[in-house]
């Protein structure tokens, strides 16, 4: 799942640094992702994983890092099961 998240971030995150150089827990915002880009990332994640982020997950901390996005996706997957 982490690899899929990274692919979406490469396409939609508009990062100022190479995503491959970032650890999973590195701040995507410190790496240059804007709030506008995070919305694009969220929409791409929803399309790719056929999910919808609930309102309580629409906060900066959920999209802070590859790890936090992966955790959120796994939590949504567990809820759906």
C-alpha positions as CSV (number, residue, x, y, z in Angstrom):
1,X,0.0,0.0,0.0
2,X,2.9,2.3,0.8
3,X,4.2,2.0,-2.8
4,X,0.8,2.9,-4.2
5,X,0.6,6.0,-1.9
6,X,4.1,7.0,-3.1
7,X,3.0,6.8,-6.7
8,X,0.0,9.0,-6.1
9,X,2.2,11.5,-4.2
10,X,4.7,11.6,-7.1
11,X,1.9,12.4,-9.5
12,X,-0.2,14.8,-7.3
13,X,1.9,16.0,-4.4
14,X,4.0,18.6,-6.2
15,X,6.8,18.1,-3.8
16,X,9.9,20.2,-3.9
17,X,12.2,17.2,-3.2
18,X,12.4,13.7,-4.6
19,X,9.9,11.5,-2.9
20,X,12.2,8.5,-3.1
21,X,14.6,10.4,-0.8
22,X,12.0,10.8,2.0
23,X,11.4,8.3,4.8
24,X,7.8,7.1,5.3
25,X,7.5,9.3,8.4
26,X,9.0,12.5,6.8
27,X,6.8,15.5,6.7
28,X,5.3,15.9,3.2
29,X,4.5,19.6,4.0
30,X,8.1,20.3,4.9
31,X,9.0,18.7,1.6
32,X,6.9,21.3,-0.2
33,X,3.4,19.9,-0.4
34,X,0.8,22.7,-0.2
35,X,-2.7,22.4,1.2
36,X,-4.0,22.6,-2.4
37,X,-1.8,19.7,-3.4
38,X,-3.0,17.7,-0.4
39,X,-6.6,18.0,-1.6
40,X,-5.5,16.7,-5.0
41,X,-3.7,13.8,-3.3
42,X,-6.8,13.0,-1.2
43,X,-9.0,12.9,-4.3
44,X,-6.5,10.7,-6.2
45,X,-6.3,8.4,-3.2
46,X,-10.1,8.2,-3.0
47,X,-10.2,7.3,-6.7
48,X,-7.3,4.8,-6.5
49,X,-8.6,2.9,-3.5
50,X,-12.3,3.4,-4.1
51,X,-12.8,4.9,-0.7
52,X,-14.1,8.2,0.8
53,X,-12.3,10.0,3.6
54,X,-14.8,10.8,6.4
55,X,-14.9,14.4,7.6
56,X,-13.0,13.5,10.8
57,X,-10.0,12.4,8.7
58,X,-9.9,15.6,6.7
59,X,-7.1,17.2,8.6
60,X,-3.5,18.0,8.0
61,X,-2.1,15.2,10.3
62,X,-3.7,12.5,8.2
63,X,-1.8,13.7,5.1
64,X,1.4,14.6,6.9
65,X,3.5,11.6,5.7
66,X,3.4,8.5,3.7
67,X,3.1,6.5,7.0
68,X,0.1,8.6,8.2
69,X,-1.7,8.3,4.8
70,X,-1.0,4.5,4.8
71,X,-2.3,4.2,8.4
72,X,-5.5,6.1,7.4
73,X,-6.1,3.9,4.4
74,X,-5.6,0.8,6.5
75,X,-8.1,2.1,9.1
76,X,-10.6,2.8,6.4
77,X,-10.0,-0.7,4.9
78,X,-10.6,-2.3,8.3
79,X,-13.8,-0.4,8.8
80,X,-15.1,-1.6,5.4
81,X,-14.3,-5.2,6.2
